[in-house]
Amino acid sequence: MFPTFLSEPEENAPGQLLADLERRQDEALEQLDDLEKKLNEVLKGLNVDVEEPELD
């Protein structure tokens, strides 16, 4: 019988961890964008003007 690490599915294949981390990062960034949109809507409803910081 093969050792456990040789018989496991390819979810532990080289590069799979990086792909999973990139997918999770993309999901987190999408969630942040959604939260920012909701926050801006709430602030707009409260008549609060938010200044955008300058990016260098």
CHARMM-style PDB file with segment names, atoms N, HN, CA, C and O in Angstrom:
ATOM      1  N   MET     1       0.843  -1.185   0.000  1.00  0.00      PROA
ATOM      2  CA  MET     1       0.000   0.000   0.000  1.00  0.00      PROA
ATOM      3  C   MET     1       0.886   1.245   0.000  1.00  0.00      PROA
ATOM      4  O   MET     1       1.960   1.258   0.600  1.00  0.00      PROA
ATOM      5  N   PHE     2       0.416   2.290  -0.684  1.00  0.00      PROA
ATOM      6  HN  PHE     2      -0.457   2.279  -1.171  1.00  0.00      PROA
ATOM      7  CA  PHE     2       1.172   3.533  -0.767  1.00  0.00      PROA
ATOM      8  C   PHE     2       1.081   4.301   0.543  1.00  0.00      PROA
ATOM      9  O   PHE     2       0.091   4.189   1.266  1.00  0.00      PROA
ATOM     10  N   PRO     3       2.106   5.074   0.848  1.00  0.00      PROA
ATOM     11  CA  PRO     3       1.994   5.961   2.016  1.00  0.00      PROA
ATOM     12  C   PRO     3       0.832   6.927   1.817  1.00  0.00      PROA
ATOM     13  O   PRO     3       0.415   7.188   0.689  1.00  0.00      PROA
ATOM     14  N   THR     4       0.323   7.445   2.906  1.00  0.00      PROA
ATOM     15  HN  THR     4       0.662   7.232   3.823  1.00  0.00      PROA
ATOM     16  CA  THR     4      -0.854   8.312   2.866  1.00  0.00      PROA
ATOM     17  C   THR     4      -0.669   9.497   1.921  1.00  0.00      PROA
ATOM     18  O   THR     4      -1.580   9.832   1.165  1.00  0.00      PROA
ATOM     19  N   PHE     5       0.503  10.132   1.959  1.00  0.00      PROA
ATOM     20  HN  PHE     5       1.243   9.859   2.574  1.00  0.00      PROA
ATOM     21  CA  PHE     5       0.675  11.330   1.148  1.00  0.00      PROA
ATOM     22  C   PHE     5       0.661  11.036  -0.349  1.00  0.00      PROA
ATOM     23  O   PHE     5       0.399  11.944  -1.138  1.00  0.00      PROA
ATOM     24  N   LEU     6       0.931   9.815  -0.762  1.00  0.00      PROA
ATOM     25  HN  LEU     6       1.144   9.078  -0.120  1.00  0.00      PROA
ATOM     26  CA  LEU     6       0.886   9.476  -2.181  1.00  0.00      PROA
ATOM     27  C   LEU     6      -0.511   9.104  -2.644  1.00  0.00      PROA
ATOM     28  O   LEU     6      -0.819   9.187  -3.833  1.00  0.00      PROA
ATOM     29  N   SER     7      -1.347   8.697  -1.715  1.00  0.00      PROA
ATOM     30  HN  SER     7      -1.096   8.629  -0.749  1.00  0.00      PROA
ATOM     31  CA  SER     7      -2.676   8.250  -2.103  1.00  0.00      PROA
ATOM     32  C   SER     7      -3.755   9.314  -1.890  1.00  0.00      PROA
ATOM     33  O   SER     7      -4.923   9.085  -2.201  1.00  0.00      PROA
ATOM     34  N   GLU     8      -3.367  10.472  -1.361  1.00  0.00      PROA
ATOM     35  HN  GLU     8      -2.418  10.659  -1.108  1.00  0.00      PROA
ATOM     36  CA  GLU     8      -4.339  11.540  -1.144  1.00  0.00      PROA
ATOM     37  C   GLU     8      -4.718  12.174  -2.475  1.00  0.00      PROA
ATOM     38  O   GLU     8      -3.938  12.130  -3.426  1.00  0.00      PROA
ATOM     39  N   PRO     9      -5.907  12.761  -2.552  1.00  0.00      PROA
ATOM     40  CA  PRO     9      -6.309  13.430  -3.796  1.00  0.00      PROA
ATOM     41  C   PRO     9      -5.362  14.570  -4.136  1.00  0.00      PROA
ATOM     42  O   PRO     9      -4.505  14.937  -3.332  1.00  0.00      PROA
ATOM     43  N   GLU    10      -5.517  15.119  -5.310  1.00  0.00      PROA
ATOM     44  HN  GLU    10      -6.212  14.821  -5.963  1.00  0.00      PROA
ATOM     45  CA  GLU    10      -4.595  16.140  -5.797  1.00  0.00      PROA
ATOM     46  C   GLU    10      -4.783  17.498  -5.146  1.00  0.00      PROA
ATOM     47  O   GLU    10      -4.154  18.471  -5.565  1.00  0.00      PROA
ATOM     48  N   GLU    11      -5.633  17.588  -4.133  1.00  0.00      PROA
ATOM     49  HN  GLU    11      -6.144  16.798  -3.793  1.00  0.00      PROA
ATOM     50  CA  GLU    11      -5.820  18.877  -3.470  1.00  0.00      PROA
ATOM     51  C   GLU    11      -4.550  19.336  -2.787  1.00  0.00      PROA
ATOM     52  O   GLU    11      -4.410  20.523  -2.491  1.00  0.00      PROA
ATOM     53  N   ASN    12      -3.622  18.431  -2.528  1.00  0.00      PROA
ATOM     54  HN  ASN    12      -3.736  17.467  -2.768  1.00  0.00      PROA
ATOM     55  CA  ASN    12      -2.354  18.797  -1.907  1.00  0.00      PROA
ATOM     56  C   ASN    12      -1.226  18.852  -2.932  1.00  0.00      PROA
ATOM     57  O   ASN    12      -0.055  18.906  -2.556  1.00  0.00      PROA
ATOM     58  N   ALA    13      -1.558  18.837  -4.202  1.00  0.00      PROA
ATOM     59  HN  ALA    13      -2.509  18.792  -4.507  1.00  0.00      PROA
ATOM     60  CA  ALA    13      -0.547  18.880  -5.252  1.00  0.00      PROA
ATOM     61  C   ALA    13       0.190  20.213  -5.194  1.00  0.00      PROA
ATOM     62  O   ALA    13      -0.369  21.219  -4.758  1.00  0.00      PROA
ATOM     63  N   PRO    14       1.451  20.216  -5.639  1.00  0.00      PROA
ATOM     64  CA  PRO    14       2.201  21.476  -5.661  1.00  0.00      PROA
ATOM     65  C   PRO    14       1.444  22.538  -6.456  1.00  0.00      PROA
ATOM     66  O   PRO    14       0.902  22.256  -7.525  1.00  0.00      PROA
ATOM     67  N   GLY    15       1.414  23.730  -5.937  1.00  0.00      PROA
ATOM     68  HN  GLY    15       1.854  23.959  -5.069  1.00  0.00      PROA
ATOM     69  CA  GLY    15       0.715  24.819  -6.609  1.00  0.00      PROA
ATOM     70  C   GLY    15      -0.742  24.935  -6.219  1.00  0.00      PROA
ATOM     71  O   GLY    15      -1.347  25.991  -6.404  1.00  0.00      PROA
ATOM     72  N   GLN    16      -1.320  23.868  -5.680  1.00  0.00      PROA
ATOM     73  HN  GLN    16      -0.828  23.010  -5.530  1.00  0.00      PROA
ATOM     74  CA  GLN    16      -2.732  23.913  -5.310  1.00  0.00      PROA
ATOM     75  C   GLN    16      -2.954  24.853  -4.129  1.00  0.00      PROA
ATOM     76  O   GLN    16      -3.961  25.558  -4.068  1.00  0.00      PROA
ATOM     77  N   LEU    17      -2.016  24.858  -3.201  1.00  0.00      PROA
ATOM     78  HN  LEU    17      -1.198  24.285  -3.250  1.00  0.00      PROA
ATOM     79  CA  LEU    17      -2.136  25.756  -2.049  1.00  0.00      PROA
ATOM     80  C   LEU    17      -2.107  27.212  -2.505  1.00  0.00      PROA
ATOM     81  O   LEU    17      -2.897  28.030  -2.034  1.00  0.00      PROA
ATOM     82  N   LEU    18      -1.198  27.531  -3.418  1.00  0.00      PROA
ATOM     83  HN  LEU    18      -0.556  26.867  -3.800  1.00  0.00      PROA
ATOM     84  CA  LEU    18      -1.123  28.897  -3.930  1.00  0.00      PROA
ATOM     85  C   LEU    18      -2.410  29.280  -4.649  1.00  0.00      PROA
ATOM     86  O   LEU    18      -2.920  30.386  -4.468  1.00  0.00      PROA
ATOM     87  N   ALA    19      -2.935  28.373  -5.461  1.00  0.00      PROA
ATOM     88  HN  ALA    19      -2.521  27.474  -5.608  1.00  0.00      PROA
ATOM     89  CA  ALA    19      -4.184  28.645  -6.184  1.00  0.00      PROA
ATOM     90  C   ALA    19      -5.325  28.874  -5.201  1.00  0.00      PROA
ATOM     91  O   ALA    19      -6.159  29.755  -5.410  1.00  0.00      PROA
ATOM     92  N   ASP    20      -5.363  28.084  -4.131  1.00  0.00      PROA
ATOM     93  HN  ASP    20      -4.685  27.368  -3.962  1.00  0.00      PROA
ATOM     94  CA  ASP    20      -6.413  28.235  -3.124  1.00  0.00      PROA
ATOM     95  C   ASP    20      -6.276  29.574  -2.405  1.00  0.00      PROA
ATOM     96  O   ASP    20      -7.272  30.258  -2.166  1.00  0.00      PROA
ATOM     97  N   LEU    21      -5.057  29.944  -2.063  1.00  0.00      PROA
ATOM     98  HN  LEU    21      -4.249  29.389  -2.257  1.00  0.00      PROA
ATOM     99  CA  LEU    21      -4.832  31.228  -1.391  1.00  0.00      PROA
ATOM    100  C   LEU    21      -5.203  32.402  -2.295  1.00  0.00      PROA
ATOM    101  O   LEU    21      -5.777  33.385  -1.827  1.00  0.00      PROA
ATOM    102  N   GLU    22      -4.881  32.308  -3.577  1.00  0.00      PROA
ATOM    103  HN  GLU    22      -4.414  31.509  -3.957  1.00  0.00      PROA
ATOM    104  CA  GLU    22      -5.246  33.374  -4.513  1.00  0.00      PROA
ATOM    105  C   GLU    22      -6.760  33.484  -4.649  1.00  0.00      PROA
ATOM    106  O   GLU    22      -7.300  34.588  -4.720  1.00  0.00      PROA
ATOM    107  N   ARG    23      -7.443  32.345  -4.684  1.00  0.00      PROA
ATOM    108  HN  ARG    23      -7.004  31.449  -4.626  1.00  0.00      PROA
ATOM    109  CA  ARG    23      -8.907  32.350  -4.782  1.00  0.00      PROA
ATOM    110  C   ARG    23      -9.506  32.997  -3.540  1.00  0.00      PROA
ATOM    111  O   ARG    23     -10.420  33.817  -3.636  1.00  0.00      PROA
ATOM    112  N   ARG    24      -8.983  32.622  -2.372  1.00  0.00      PROA
ATOM    113  HN  ARG    24      -8.241  31.956  -2.295  1.00  0.00      PROA
ATOM    114  CA  ARG    24      -9.497  33.185  -1.127  1.00  0.00      PROA
ATOM    115  C   ARG    24      -9.209  34.681  -1.038  1.00  0.00      PROA
ATOM    116  O   ARG    24     -10.029  35.440  -0.522  1.00  0.00      PROA
ATOM    117  N   GLN    25      -8.048  35.110  -1.539  1.00  0.00      PROA
ATOM    118  HN  GLN    25      -7.382  34.494  -1.958  1.00  0.00      PROA
ATOM    119  CA  GLN    25      -7.720  36.534  -1.551  1.00  0.00      PROA
ATOM    120  C   GLN    25      -8.694  37.291  -2.447  1.00  0.00      PROA
ATOM    121  O   GLN    25      -9.177  38.362  -2.079  1.00  0.00      PROA
ATOM    122  N   ASP    26      -8.981  36.738  -3.615  1.00  0.00      PROA
ATOM    123  HN  ASP    26      -8.588  35.868  -3.914  1.00  0.00      PROA
ATOM    124  CA  ASP    26      -9.934  37.380  -4.525  1.00  0.00      PROA
ATOM    125  C   ASP    26     -11.309  37.503  -3.875  1.00  0.00      PROA
ATOM    126  O   ASP    26     -11.973  38.532  -4.010  1.00  0.00      PROA
ATOM    127  N   GLU    27     -11.738  36.450  -3.167  1.00  0.00      PROA
ATOM    128  HN  GLU    27     -11.199  35.615  -3.057  1.00  0.00      PROA
ATOM    129  CA  GLU    27     -13.034  36.492  -2.484  1.00  0.00      PROA
ATOM    130  C   GLU    27     -13.039  37.567  -1.403  1.00  0.00      PROA
ATOM    131  O   GLU    27     -14.020  38.295  -1.251  1.00  0.00      PROA
ATOM    132  N   ALA    28     -11.941  37.666  -0.651  1.00  0.00      PROA
ATOM    133  HN  ALA    28     -11.144  37.075  -0.774  1.00  0.00      PROA
ATOM    134  CA  ALA    28     -11.855  38.670   0.412  1.00  0.00      PROA
ATOM    135  C   ALA    28     -11.882  40.081  -0.168  1.00  0.00      PROA
ATOM    136  O   ALA    28     -12.526  40.970   0.389  1.00  0.00      PROA
ATOM    137  N   LEU    29     -11.187  40.288  -1.281  1.00  0.00      PROA
ATOM    138  HN  LEU    29     -10.663  39.566  -1.734  1.00  0.00      PROA
ATOM    139  CA  LEU    29     -11.184  41.610  -1.912  1.00  0.00      PROA
ATOM    140  C   LEU    29     -12.567  41.973  -2.439  1.00  0.00      PROA
ATOM    141  O   LEU    29     -12.973  43.132  -2.360  1.00  0.00      PROA
ATOM    142  N   GLU    30     -13.292  41.003  -2.973  1.00  0.00      PROA
ATOM    143  HN  GLU    30     -12.963  40.060  -3.037  1.00  0.00      PROA
ATOM    144  CA  GLU    30     -14.663  41.252  -3.427  1.00  0.00      PROA
ATOM    145  C   GLU    30     -15.551  41.644  -2.252  1.00  0.00      PROA
ATOM    146  O   GLU    30     -16.376  42.551  -2.366  1.00  0.00      PROA
ATOM    147  N   GLN    31     -15.381  40.957  -1.119  1.00  0.00      PROA
ATOM    148  HN  GLN    31     -14.712  40.221  -1.026  1.00  0.00      PROA
ATOM    149  CA  GLN    31     -16.169  41.281   0.067  1.00  0.00      PROA
ATOM    150  C   GLN    31     -15.849  42.691   0.556  1.00  0.00      PROA
ATOM    151  O   GLN    31     -16.748  43.429   0.959  1.00  0.00      PROA
ATOM    152  N   LEU    32     -14.569  43.066   0.521  1.00  0.00      PROA
ATOM    153  HN  LEU    32     -13.839  42.467   0.194  1.00  0.00      PROA
ATOM    154  CA  LEU    32     -14.190  44.420   0.929  1.00  0.00      PROA
ATOM    155  C   LEU    32     -14.806  45.467   0.012  1.00  0.00      PROA
ATOM    156  O   LEU    32     -15.270  46.508   0.477  1.00  0.00      PROA
ATOM    157  N   ASP    33     -14.811  45.196  -1.285  1.00  0.00      PROA
ATOM    158  HN  ASP    33     -14.434  44.351  -1.662  1.00  0.00      PROA
ATOM    159  CA  ASP    33     -15.438  46.130  -2.230  1.00  0.00      PROA
ATOM    160  C   ASP    33     -16.925  46.285  -1.932  1.00  0.00      PROA
ATOM    161  O   ASP    33     -17.453  47.397  -1.951  1.00  0.00      PROA
ATOM    162  N   ASP    34     -17.602  45.167  -1.655  1.00  0.00      PROA
ATOM    163  HN  ASP    34     -17.173  44.263  -1.639  1.00  0.00      PROA
ATOM    164  CA  ASP    34     -19.031  45.216  -1.333  1.00  0.00      PROA
ATOM    165  C   ASP    34     -19.277  46.011  -0.053  1.00  0.00      PROA
ATOM    166  O   ASP    34     -20.206  46.816   0.014  1.00  0.00      PROA
ATOM    167  N   LEU    35     -18.443  45.784   0.959  1.00  0.00      PROA
ATOM    168  HN  LEU    35     -17.689  45.130   0.904  1.00  0.00      PROA
ATOM    169  CA  LEU    35     -18.593  46.516   2.219  1.00  0.00      PROA
ATOM    170  C   LEU    35     -18.345  48.010   2.026  1.00  0.00      PROA
ATOM    171  O   LEU    35     -19.028  48.840   2.625  1.00  0.00      PROA
ATOM    172  N   GLU    36     -17.368  48.348   1.190  1.00  0.00      PROA
ATOM    173  HN  GLU    36     -16.813  47.674   0.704  1.00  0.00      PROA
ATOM    174  CA  GLU    36     -17.093  49.762   0.930  1.00  0.00      PROA
ATOM    175  C   GLU    36     -18.286  50.426   0.248  1.00  0.00      PROA
ATOM    176  O   GLU    36     -18.637  51.559   0.578  1.00  0.00      PROA
ATOM    177  N   LYS    37     -18.905  49.737  -0.691  1.00  0.00      PROA
ATOM    178  HN  LYS    37     -18.620  48.817  -0.960  1.00  0.00      PROA
ATOM    179  CA  LYS    37     -20.084  50.283  -1.366  1.00  0.00      PROA
ATOM    180  C   LYS    37     -21.220  50.504  -0.372  1.00  0.00      PROA
ATOM    181  O   LYS    37     -21.887  51.538  -0.405  1.00  0.00      PROA
ATOM    182  N   LYS    38     -21.438  49.532   0.511  1.00  0.00      PROA
ATOM    183  HN  LYS    38     -20.896  48.691   0.537  1.00  0.00      PROA
ATOM    184  CA  LYS    38     -22.503  49.661   1.510  1.00  0.00      PROA
ATOM    185  C   LYS    38     -22.212  50.812   2.462  1.00  0.00      PROA
ATOM    186  O   LYS    38     -23.108  51.585   2.801  1.00  0.00      PROA
ATOM    187  N   LEU    39     -20.966  50.925   2.892  1.00  0.00      PROA
ATOM    188  HN  LEU    39     -20.238  50.297   2.617  1.00  0.00      PROA
ATOM    189  CA  LEU    39     -20.583  52.009   3.792  1.00  0.00      PROA
ATOM    190  C   LEU    39     -20.798  53.364   3.128  1.00  0.00      PROA
ATOM    191  O   LEU    39     -21.311  54.292   3.753  1.00  0.00      PROA
ATOM    192  N   ASN    40     -20.409  53.475   1.873  1.00  0.00      PROA
ATOM    193  HN  ASN    40     -19.992  52.721   1.366  1.00  0.00      PROA
ATOM    194  CA  ASN    40     -20.602  54.742   1.157  1.00  0.00      PROA
ATOM    195  C   ASN    40     -22.079  55.088   1.033  1.00  0.00      PROA
ATOM    196  O   ASN    40     -22.447  56.259   1.121  1.00  0.00      PROA
ATOM    197  N   GLU    41     -22.931  54.086   0.829  1.00  0.00      PROA
ATOM    198  HN  GLU    41     -22.633  53.134   0.757  1.00  0.00      PROA
ATOM    199  CA  GLU    41     -24.377  54.331   0.762  1.00  0.00      PROA
ATOM    200  C   GLU    41     -24.905  54.839   2.099  1.00  0.00      PROA
ATOM    201  O   GLU    41     -25.715  55.765   2.141  1.00  0.00      PROA
ATOM    202  N   VAL    42     -24.445  54.231   3.187  1.00  0.00      PROA
ATOM    203  HN  VAL    42     -23.787  53.479   3.152  1.00  0.00      PROA
ATOM    204  CA  VAL    42     -24.882  54.656   4.521  1.00  0.00      PROA
ATOM    205  C   VAL    42     -24.416  56.082   4.791  1.00  0.00      PROA
ATOM    206  O   VAL    42     -25.192  56.913   5.262  1.00  0.00      PROA
ATOM    207  N   LEU    43     -23.156  56.362   4.494  1.00  0.00      PROA
ATOM    208  HN  LEU    43     -22.526  55.687   4.111  1.00  0.00      PROA
ATOM    209  CA  LEU    43     -22.633  57.709   4.728  1.00  0.00      PROA
ATOM    210  C   LEU    43     -23.355  58.739   3.875  1.00  0.00      PROA
ATOM    211  O   LEU    43     -23.613  59.855   4.326  1.00  0.00      PROA
ATOM    212  N   LYS    44     -23.681  58.366   2.643  1.00  0.00      PROA
ATOM    213  HN  LYS    44     -23.472  57.459   2.277  1.00  0.00      PROA
ATOM    214  CA  LYS    44     -24.423  59.280   1.770  1.00  0.00      PROA
ATOM    215  C   LYS    44     -25.802  59.565   2.366  1.00  0.00      PROA
ATOM    216  O   LYS    44     -26.283  60.696   2.312  1.00  0.00      PROA
ATOM    217  N   GLY    45     -26.433  58.537   2.932  1.00  0.00      PROA
ATOM    218  HN  GLY    45     -26.042  57.618   2.975  1.00  0.00      PROA
ATOM    219  CA  GLY    45     -27.734  58.708   3.568  1.00  0.00      PROA
ATOM    220  C   GLY    45     -27.667  59.599   4.793  1.00  0.00      PROA
ATOM    221  O   GLY    45     -28.657  60.230   5.162  1.00  0.00      PROA
ATOM    222  N   LEU    46     -26.508  59.653   5.419  1.00  0.00      PROA
ATOM    223  HN  LEU    46     -25.704  59.140   5.119  1.00  0.00      PROA
ATOM    224  CA  LEU    46     -26.309  60.509   6.589  1.00  0.00      PROA
ATOM    225  C   LEU    46     -25.759  61.883   6.209  1.00  0.00      PROA
ATOM    226  O   LEU    46     -25.432  62.691   7.078  1.00  0.00      PROA
ATOM    227  N   ASN    47     -25.661  62.139   4.908  1.00  0.00      PROA
ATOM    228  HN  ASN    47     -25.927  61.483   4.202  1.00  0.00      PROA
ATOM    229  CA  ASN    47     -25.116  63.401   4.395  1.00  0.00      PROA
ATOM    230  C   ASN    47     -23.693  63.656   4.876  1.00  0.00      PROA
ATOM    231  O   ASN    47     -23.339  64.773   5.253  1.00  0.00      PROA
ATOM    232  N   VAL    48     -22.888  62.605   4.857  1.00  0.00      PROA
ATOM    233  HN  VAL    48     -23.176  61.697   4.551  1.00  0.00      PROA
ATOM    234  CA  VAL    48     -21.485  62.714   5.241  1.00  0.00      PROA
ATOM    235  C   VAL    48     -20.643  62.625   3.978  1.00  0.00      PROA
ATOM    236  O   VAL    48     -20.762  61.681   3.198  1.00  0.00      PROA
ATOM    237  N   ASP    49     -19.785  63.633   3.792  1.00  0.00      PROA
ATOM    238  HN  ASP    49     -19.688  64.400   4.426  1.00  0.00      PROA
ATOM    239  CA  ASP    49     -18.877  63.614   2.647  1.00  0.00      PROA
ATOM    240  C   ASP    49     -17.545  63.022   3.090  1.00  0.00      PROA
ATOM    241  O   ASP    49     -16.950  63.458   4.076  1.00  0.00      PROA
ATOM    242  N   VAL    50     -17.096  62.037   2.355  1.00  0.00      PROA
ATOM    243  HN  VAL    50     -17.579  61.683   1.554  1.00  0.00      PROA
ATOM    244  CA  VAL    50     -15.824  61.390   2.668  1.00  0.00      PROA
ATOM    245  C   VAL    50     -14.817  61.796   1.609  1.00  0.00      PROA
ATOM    246  O   VAL    50     -15.056  61.658   0.409  1.00  0.00      PROA
ATOM    247  N   GLU    51     -13.680  62.300   2.082  1.00  0.00      PROA
ATOM    248  HN  GLU    51     -13.486  62.412   3.057  1.00  0.00      PROA
ATOM    249  CA  GLU    51     -12.622  62.672   1.150  1.00  0.00      PROA
ATOM    250  C   GLU    51     -11.798  61.438   0.824  1.00  0.00      PROA
ATOM    251  O   GLU    51     -11.384  60.697   1.716  1.00  0.00      PROA
ATOM    252  N   GLU    52     -11.567  61.229  -0.460  1.00  0.00      PROA
ATOM    253  HN  GLU    52     -11.904  61.831  -1.185  1.00  0.00      PROA
ATOM    254  CA  GLU    52     -10.745  60.109  -0.892  1.00  0.00      PROA
ATOM    255  C   GLU    52      -9.277  60.475  -0.687  1.00  0.00      PROA
ATOM    256  O   GLU    52      -8.854  61.553  -1.106  1.00  0.00      PROA
ATOM    257  N   PRO    53      -8.498  59.612  -0.060  1.00  0.00      PROA
ATOM    258  CA  PRO    53      -7.069  59.912   0.111  1.00  0.00      PROA
ATOM    259  C   PRO    53      -6.350  59.844  -1.238  1.00  0.00      PROA
ATOM    260  O   PRO    53      -6.702  59.052  -2.111  1.00  0.00      PROA
ATOM    261  N   GLU    54      -5.332  60.699  -1.382  1.00  0.00      PROA
ATOM    262  HN  GLU    54      -5.046  61.343  -0.672  1.00  0.00      PROA
ATOM    263  CA  GLU    54      -4.549  60.678  -2.607  1.00  0.00      PROA
ATOM    264  C   GLU    54      -3.593  59.500  -2.566  1.00  0.00      PROA
ATOM    265  O   GLU    54      -2.905  59.278  -1.569  1.00  0.00      PROA
ATOM    266  N   LEU    55      -3.556  58.752  -3.651  1.00  0.00      PROA
ATOM    267  HN  LEU    55      -4.114  58.932  -4.461  1.00  0.00      PROA
ATOM    268  CA  LEU    55      -2.632  57.631  -3.752  1.00  0.00      PROA
ATOM    269  C   LEU    55      -1.421  58.061  -4.558  1.00  0.00      PROA
ATOM    270  O   LEU    55      -1.553  58.598  -5.658  1.00  0.00      PROA
ATOM    271  N   ASP    56      -0.259  57.824  -4.014  1.00  0.00      PROA
ATOM    272  HN  ASP    56      -0.152  57.388  -3.121  1.00  0.00      PROA
ATOM    273  CA  ASP    56       0.977  58.200  -4.723  1.00  0.00      PROA
ATOM    274  C   ASP    56       1.385  57.138  -5.700  1.00  0.00      PROA
ATOM    275  OT1 ASP    56       2.398  57.285  -6.384  1.00  0.00      PROA
TER     276      ASP     56
END
